[in-house]
Amino acid sequence: MIGFGLIVNTIGLFFGPISQEFHVGRASVALMTTLQNAAAAISLIFAGKIMEKVNLRWLLTGCFSVIALSMLTLSVAHSLMHFYIAWIIIGICQPIAITLSIPVLLSKWFNQKLGTVMGISLGLSAFGGTIFNPIIASVITKFGWRGGFIAEALLLGLILVPLAISIRPKPDEKHPAYGKVEKTKIDSALSGITLQEALKRPVFYALAFAMLALQFVSGSVQHISGHITNLGISPVLAASVVSGVMIGAAVGKISIGYFLDKLSPLWVLLAYSLFGVLGWSGQIFLTNPTLLTTSAFILGLGQGVCLVALPYLIQKQFGEKDYSNILSVINMLGTFAMSLSVYLVGLFFDQTHSYNLGWTINVIAYVLSFIAIFITLRKNKAE
């Protein structure tokens, strides 16, 4: 809730104020998140292996401490280079801190109901965005963007660091995982494949493409507040629209996890991909604040595909044997796409004074990613 809510879901609120103070385009400011995500993508190459060898309690504690300190230094930044360096450091820590730690820890602690608990956990990340967007927007309004970074650093340092210290990395005899270890679960773990074997399967590339396409979409969410203010709507209402995205994402992630445990994954993916298509289409054509918030809620529902359904399908398709490494590589491709997305959508705005081109790409991304997964999963089922 706090990690995703602050590190990922509120940064768009800072683009406008920083752009005005330094007299640069939004693309130049958004470049800090491009560099952040590029650093995260490179870090993902090694993150899976590091998480297997280092105690997660101390690894997470260190990562959250570094992120909080980096955020705090931004309150005294006087050049864009400071932002770029700080967000590169944050990006290096981010995969271990939030991107991989959630699905990896949950897959260890839950023998049953993995989709449901993954949906609940990642749904809370969206609630974090819902809670923190109006709070950080108010702090920025009263104390400026520097005060906003101080507030974020304090929340991260005073809450997440102590919580990380309390984490138990894996089950043991005294603290068993939830659910019985069924025969199918044991067989799946024994027959799980390595990354090298996964690279030979078409479904790997379909899931990788879907992650790439939908992480591009996720990156562009950071520009929604800028899109709303560009329509002449106040920053406070813009933050409310972003909160609509986060509420939709929370509902979407929790519900998609539940349905993945109950129904055919293909039907679930179809429904939530349609939410993504409808929601982003609404951002192109609507101008009324209420309708924009409704559209934002619907596109938020579609976010569940990227953060819940794809890690879930990766675990189901390839087993647990090399899960952290396979997830790490696929997430790396998605993170590169996210880093490009934040910059490119900002660049599109600077060139066209509209975000519609970026939103159109998002609609196409949902359509193509569903087609890719549909074809390969149907082929696997037939075999």
Solvent accessible surface area in square Angstrom, and as a share of the most:
residue,aa,sasa,rsa
1,M,93,0.42
2,I,16,0.08
3,G,6,0.06
4,F,20,0.08
5,G,0,0.00
6,L,1,0.00
7,I,1,0.00
8,V,22,0.13
9,N,27,0.14
10,T,0,0.00
11,I,3,0.02
12,G,10,0.09
13,L,23,0.11
14,F,0,0.00
15,F,6,0.02
16,G,16,0.16
17,P,40,0.25
18,I,0,0.00
19,S,14,0.09
20,Q,135,0.60
21,E,87,0.39
22,F,44,0.18
23,H,167,0.75
24,V,48,0.28
25,G,37,0.36
26,R,52,0.19
27,A,8,0.06
28,S,40,0.26
29,V,1,0.00
30,A,0,0.00
31,L,52,0.26
32,M,0,0.00
33,T,0,0.00
34,T,15,0.09
35,L,51,0.25
36,Q,6,0.02
37,N,2,0.01
38,A,26,0.20
39,A,12,0.09
40,A,3,0.02
41,A,0,0.00
42,I,92,0.47
43,S,15,0.10
44,L,1,0.01
45,I,85,0.43
46,F,114,0.47
47,A,1,0.01
48,G,0,0.00
49,K,111,0.47
50,I,67,0.34
51,M,14,0.06
52,E,104,0.46
53,K,170,0.72
54,V,69,0.39
55,N,75,0.39
56,L,6,0.03
57,R,65,0.24
58,W,144,0.51
59,L,29,0.14
60,L,3,0.02
61,T,19,0.11
62,G,35,0.33
63,C,13,0.08
64,F,15,0.06
65,S,36,0.23
66,V,59,0.34
67,I,0,0.00
68,A,10,0.08
69,L,113,0.56
70,S,10,0.06
71,M,0,0.00
72,L,74,0.37
73,T,59,0.34
74,L,0,0.00
75,S,14,0.09
76,V,97,0.56
77,A,0,0.00
78,H,146,0.65
79,S,52,0.34
80,L,30,0.15
81,M,118,0.53
82,H,54,0.24
83,F,0,0.00
84,Y,30,0.11
85,I,92,0.47
86,A,5,0.04
87,W,1,0.00
88,I,61,0.31
89,I,67,0.34
90,I,0,0.00
91,G,0,0.00
92,I,91,0.46
93,C,15,0.09
94,Q,11,0.05
95,P,1,0.01
96,I,11,0.06
97,A,4,0.03
98,I,8,0.04
99,T,26,0.15
100,L,0,0.00
101,S,4,0.03
102,I,35,0.18
103,P,4,0.02
104,V,8,0.04
105,L,25,0.13
106,L,29,0.14
107,S,11,0.07
108,K,90,0.38
109,W,53,0.19
110,F,47,0.20
111,N,32,0.16
112,Q,58,0.26
113,K,93,0.39
114,L,12,0.06
115,G,0,0.00
116,T,29,0.17
117,V,27,0.15
118,M,0,0.00
119,G,0,0.00
120,I,78,0.39
121,S,33,0.21
122,L,4,0.02
123,G,0,0.00
124,L,78,0.39
125,S,1,0.01
126,A,1,0.00
127,F,72,0.30
128,G,0,0.00
129,G,0,0.00
130,T,25,0.14
131,I,77,0.39
132,F,16,0.07
133,N,1,0.01
134,P,59,0.37
135,I,82,0.42
136,I,0,0.00
137,A,17,0.13
138,S,57,0.37
139,V,29,0.17
140,I,20,0.10
141,T,107,0.62
142,K,155,0.66
143,F,145,0.60
144,G,30,0.29
145,W,12,0.04
146,R,62,0.22
147,G,14,0.13
148,G,0,0.00
149,F,0,0.00
150,I,73,0.37
151,A,23,0.18
152,E,2,0.01
153,A,6,0.05
154,L,93,0.46
155,L,50,0.25
156,L,0,0.00
157,G,23,0.22
158,L,129,0.64
159,I,65,0.33
160,L,19,0.09
161,V,28,0.16
162,P,70,0.44
163,L,100,0.50
164,A,2,0.01
165,I,78,0.40
166,S,81,0.53
167,I,48,0.24
168,R,102,0.37
169,P,26,0.17
170,K,132,0.56
171,P,37,0.23
172,D,66,0.34
173,E,177,0.80
174,K,172,0.73
175,H,65,0.29
176,P,95,0.60
177,A,22,0.17
178,Y,117,0.45
179,G,28,0.27
180,K,161,0.68
181,V,85,0.49
182,E,85,0.38
183,K,153,0.65
184,T,101,0.59
185,K,38,0.16
186,I,80,0.40
187,D,62,0.32
188,S,45,0.29
189,A,37,0.29
190,L,138,0.69
191,S,80,0.51
192,G,7,0.06
193,I,17,0.08
194,T,37,0.22
195,L,31,0.15
196,Q,117,0.52
197,E,78,0.35
198,A,0,0.00
199,L,72,0.36
200,K,167,0.71
201,R,103,0.38
202,P,76,0.48
203,V,3,0.02
204,F,5,0.02
205,Y,118,0.45
206,A,7,0.06
207,L,0,0.00
208,A,5,0.04
209,F,78,0.33
210,A,0,0.00
211,M,2,0.01
212,L,74,0.37
213,A,9,0.07
214,L,3,0.01
215,Q,9,0.04
216,F,27,0.11
217,V,0,0.00
218,S,17,0.11
219,G,0,0.00
220,S,0,0.00
221,V,12,0.07
222,Q,16,0.07
223,H,2,0.01
224,I,0,0.00
225,S,10,0.06
226,G,10,0.10
227,H,7,0.03
228,I,0,0.00
229,T,43,0.25
230,N,64,0.33
231,L,69,0.34
232,G,73,0.70
233,I,21,0.11
234,S,52,0.33
235,P,91,0.57
236,V,104,0.60
237,L,84,0.42
238,A,2,0.01
239,A,2,0.02
240,S,53,0.34
241,V,1,0.01
242,V,8,0.04
243,S,12,0.08
244,G,5,0.05
245,V,1,0.00
246,M,7,0.03
247,I,69,0.35
248,G,0,0.00
249,A,4,0.03
250,A,0,0.00
251,V,63,0.36
252,G,0,0.00
253,K,8,0.03
254,I,59,0.30
255,S,27,0.17
256,I,0,0.00
257,G,0,0.00
258,Y,102,0.39
259,F,76,0.32
260,L,6,0.03
261,D,48,0.25
262,K,112,0.47
263,L,101,0.50
264,S,48,0.31
265,P,47,0.29
266,L,25,0.12
267,W,177,0.62
268,V,5,0.03
269,L,2,0.01
270,L,60,0.30
271,A,42,0.33
272,Y,14,0.05
273,S,8,0.05
274,L,92,0.46
275,F,65,0.27
276,G,0,0.00
277,V,31,0.18
278,L,111,0.55
279,G,0,0.00
280,W,0,0.00
281,S,30,0.20
282,G,11,0.11
283,Q,1,0.00
284,I,38,0.19
285,F,160,0.66
286,L,55,0.28
287,T,94,0.55
288,N,73,0.37
289,P,46,0.29
290,T,96,0.56
291,L,91,0.45
292,L,0,0.00
293,T,46,0.27
294,T,69,0.40
295,S,6,0.04
296,A,0,0.00
297,F,66,0.27
298,I,48,0.25
299,L,0,0.00
300,G,0,0.00
301,L,19,0.09
302,G,0,0.00
303,Q,19,0.08
304,G,0,0.00
305,V,3,0.02
306,C,3,0.02
307,L,37,0.18
308,V,0,0.00
309,A,0,0.00
310,L,0,0.00
311,P,8,0.05
312,Y,15,0.06
313,L,4,0.02
314,I,0,0.00
315,Q,10,0.04
316,K,112,0.48
317,Q,52,0.23
318,F,4,0.02
319,G,6,0.06
320,E,54,0.24
321,K,124,0.52
322,D,21,0.11
323,Y,9,0.03
324,S,13,0.08
325,N,17,0.09
326,I,0,0.00
327,L,0,0.00
328,S,3,0.02
329,V,35,0.20
330,I,0,0.00
331,N,7,0.04
332,M,31,0.14
333,L,58,0.29
334,G,0,0.00
335,T,9,0.05
336,F,79,0.33
337,A,7,0.05
338,M,20,0.09
339,S,3,0.02
340,L,98,0.49
341,S,0,0.00
342,V,0,0.00
343,Y,67,0.25
344,L,53,0.26
345,V,0,0.00
346,G,0,0.00
347,L,57,0.28
348,F,38,0.16
349,F,24,0.10
350,D,48,0.25
351,Q,132,0.59
352,T,74,0.43
353,H,135,0.60
354,S,34,0.22
355,Y,1,0.00
356,N,57,0.29
357,L,85,0.42
358,G,0,0.00
359,W,0,0.00
360,T,56,0.32
361,I,55,0.28
362,N,0,0.00
363,V,26,0.15
364,I,88,0.44
365,A,9,0.07
366,Y,2,0.01
367,V,67,0.38
368,L,82,0.41
369,S,2,0.01
370,F,35,0.14
371,I,80,0.40
372,A,24,0.18
373,I,2,0.01
374,F,74,0.31
375,I,103,0.52
376,T,18,0.11
377,L,18,0.09
378,R,125,0.46
379,K,104,0.44
380,N,56,0.29
381,K,163,0.69
382,A,92,0.71
383,E,155,0.69
